Amino acid sequence: MDPHHLRLLRELGERGSVAAVARAMHITPSAVSQQLNTLQRSARVPLTERRGRRLALTGAGRALAAAAVDVMTALDRAARAVGDHLDAPGDPVSVAAFHSAGLSWFAPLITRLAEIGGPPVRCADEDVAHADFPALVGDYDLLVAHRLAYSPPWPADRLTVIPLIEEPLYVAMSADHPLAARDRLAAADVAGWPWISVHEGFPLAEVLTAIAAAAGRPLEIRHRINEFTVAASVVAAGEVLALLPGRTTSPDPRLALRPLAGIPAARHIDVLARPETLHRAAVRTVLDTLTSIAT
């Protein structure tokens, strides 16, 4: 089997369509289809199937795509076995993160790497739903992602997960809010107040669902704001509540943050990467620096 064909199969599984693979690989959709057909002729069972208008992997195709990760990692390791000492430590490294992580860590990362003579870093923000983070590892060397403690784990069969921190989530209110006088809050305490929520599918929305279930009543979702700094400014100006992270929220005297009793309210912040990416010396330097800053 041609490793290039295996990579196309893997990309199809991760990106979801022939058109998306073609865009990522800078080739035409027909070229993608032709090369997948060539790969199919070397297999004894179907690797792809039509689902509506889209081409998707069969069970055998998914198994082969997972094996392709090991193949490409091994090929990458073999290609670098002799030339590791020539692996340029100053190659640019692309890093993406969700908003609050980028706000907290991008500037220190850039500054620290400049101080130690590390590789140049290219930063980008990505505000996506939990399920959409894994697909982004094909576009960046390192991806800082977050998930709730009880959310499904990242697909470790096709990417590498490096834990950074576990961050508590607090109920945020204005400093003069009636609830600010309490040291700790229960679901019943906060269920009667209007809330800011993130959009559906994004991390944190499930915690609000858990609060409503524990309180036995639906929450009034008055606003939907994903960006925490915007949510914090709205909270500081009125009666609404929001969930804000305990370590990446900038201190603000207008805000009070209180822990929530009886409901798991925390998120895992991890770095996601394709396994072969971590063989690059420059990527490892950036990862080590980011880990040091975060922890």
Secondary structure, 3 states (H helix, E strand, C coil): CCHHHHHHHHHHHHHCCHHHHHHHHCCCHHHHHHHHHHHHHCCCCCCEEEECCEEEECHHHHHHHHHHHHHHHHHHHHHHCCCHHHCCCCCCEEEEECHHHHHHHHHHHHHHHHHHCCCCEEEEECCCCHHHCHHHHHCCCEEEEEEECCCCCCCCCCCEEEEEEEEEEEEEEECCCHHHHCCCECHHHHCCCCEEECCCCCCCHHHHHHHHHHHCCCCCEEEECCCHHHHHHHHHCCCCEEEEECCCCCCCCCEEEECECCCCCEEEEEEEECHHHHHCHHHHHHHHHHHHHHC
